[in-house]
Amino acid sequence: MSLELFEVLENRLEQILTQYQTLKTDNASLLKSLQEKEQALKEAQENLDKIGRERELVKQRIDQLLHKLGSLGAET
């Protein structure tokens, strides 16, 4: 009886260790995926910030052109 219990315990321990290794591998894969997604998000945010700055510059230039056109209209 004692030997049978030891075998059951050994089998259960092997199952736990196998499951632990699987979870460890899955966790590493998920962490890598998370890092990739965070990097992609950072790059997207940087691009969005750049587009926002460019948009503001274009808006300023349009305002300047409109002001110049308004000045031309007032002179005539």
Buried (B, 14 or more C-beta within 10 A) or exposed (E): EEEEEEEEEEEEEEEEEEEEEEEEEEEEEEEEEEEEEEEEEEEEEEEEEEEEEEEEEEEEEEEEEEEEEEEEEEEE
